[in-house]
Amino acid sequence: MRIGIVGCGYVSALYLRTLQRRPDLQISGVADLEPERRRILAAHAKCPAFESVEELVEKSRVDIVVNLTNPSSHYAVNRAALLAGKHVYCEKPLATDFSQAKELVELAKHLGLQLSGAPCNVLSEVAQAVWREVRRKTVGVSRLAYAELDDGMIHRAPYQRWLNEFGIPWPAKDEFEVGCTLEHAGYYLTWLAAFFGPADTVTRFGTTTIPDKCGVEGLHTISPDFTVACIRFHSGMTARLTCSIVAEHDHRLRIMGDEGELSVHDCWDYRSRAGIRKLMRIRRRSMLSPWTIPIRLPPPPTGRLTRFGSATMDFASGVAELADAIRSGRTSRLSPEFCLHTNELALAIHAADRDPGCYKVTTRFAPMEPMPWTW
């Protein structure tokens, strides 16, 4: 399957290092508006470099366009690739405007193309293993989930020195303008949607707790640095999701059931610690056991991953899933409808500072199938 990468910025190195672990995925070309960035990535990928998505699809043989541009460009690049007859895998979100995201899904359906997107960590070994325990009702019926996506005070960190392995800097301006909710909420929204199905409502609150994030050159707007959402799923499950770049780093997930709790230490680690704590009854009290039973993870499909920065993730697993779906003639697990649903949820939470309160979700998706290697 031939891959074309559009956007040769910071995250492109993370995709390249994991794409190269898969010999069935061949990078046929890369594109970026900045000549030096596309030259660097093309040299490491050993492929031609182009200026635009239009030039990429015209001059190279590409089956899937992988869109790694900044979020404000996602809609335009996705649309151009689809109109050129290419399947698309997009970094989150599909679009920063919900009506544009819906348009992309309808366009892909009309053209008979697949549209998929990040985050793909729901395909990780730890996510699939925890989902297995949810289906088995290891801690009884799941009732409530707490999901944390706190990353500490990023604006106080030495982010000016954050470079990927090709020397490309972390895009501070885009990150602060897009905001931690659109950037990070999907890492657990995808898990919750896969585990518990579509959401009906989102009750959200958001604010900017630190308005003056000094030192970011050219920064025009700052999105909320703290959001919290209570999500009610059609299945009856309830979840609370918190995103911030203020509170200390915390990426835990806890799922409370009638008979105990499932927990994950960090969704940014494909083989994160995960465990089960059973409910105990001692005299007149009930409490969670102080002993945690580790959840066994499936073997890593492509071998052990190495950590880069704060993440140990296989960024190419979503692209590989899409490629397998195209070969097999099936819809990707990260289907257009699934991506649109999580996109809608993320945008609803992101807008919490301007429009707090209850949001009624409009989209639905077919249930996701677990990965075949999950036992």
Stockholm file with secondary structure:
# STOCKHOLM 1.0

chainA/1-375         MRIGIVGCGYVSALYLRTLQRRPDLQISGVADLEPERRRILAAHAKCPAFESVEELVEKSRVDIVVNLTNPSSHYAVNRAALLAGKHVYCEKPLATDFSQAKELVELAKHLGLQLSGAPCNVLSEVAQAVWREVRRKTVGVSRLAYAELDDGMIHRAPYQRWLNEFGIPWPAKDEFEVGCTLEHAGYYLTWLAAFFGPADTVTRFGTTTIPDKCGVEGLHTISPDFTVACIRFHSGMTARLTCSIVAEHDHRLRIMGDEGELSVHDCWDYRSRAGIRKLMRIRRRSMLSPWTIPIRLPPPPTGRLTRFGSATMDFASGVAELADAIRSGRTSRLSPEFCLHTNELALAIHAADRDPGCYKVTTRFAPMEPMPWTW
#=GR chainA/1-375 SS CEEEEECCSTTHHHHHHHHTTCTTCEEEEEECSSHHHHHHHHHHHTSCEESSHHHHHHHSCCSEEEECSCGGGHHHHHHHHHHTTCEEEESSCSCSSHHHHHHHHHHHHHHTCCEEESCCGGGSHHHHHHHHHHHHTTTSSEEEEEEEEECCCGGGSCGGGCBCTTSCBCCHHHHHHHCHHHHHTHHHHHHHHHHHCCEEEEEEEEECSCCCCTTCTTCCCCCCSEEEEEEEETTSCEEEEEEESSSCCBBCEEEEETTEEEEESBTTBTTCCEEEEEEEEETTEEEECSSCEECCCCCCTTCCCCCBTTBBCCTTHHHHHHHHHHHHTSCCSSCHHHHHHHHHHHHHHHGGGTSCEEEECCCCCCCCCCCTTCC
#=GC SS_cons         CEEEEECCSTTHHHHHHHHTTCTTCEEEEEECSSHHHHHHHHHHHTSCEESSHHHHHHHSCCSEEEECSCGGGHHHHHHHHHHTTCEEEESSCSCSSHHHHHHHHHHHHHHTCCEEESCCGGGSHHHHHHHHHHHHTTTSSEEEEEEEEECCCGGGSCGGGCBCTTSCBCCHHHHHHHCHHHHHTHHHHHHHHHHHCCEEEEEEEEECSCCCCTTCTTCCCCCCSEEEEEEEETTSCEEEEEEESSSCCBBCEEEEETTEEEEESBTTBTTCCEEEEEEEEETTEEEECSSCEECCCCCCTTCCCCCBTTBBCCTTHHHHHHHHHHHHTSCCSSCHHHHHHHHHHHHHHHGGGTSCEEEECCCCCCCCCCCTTCC
//
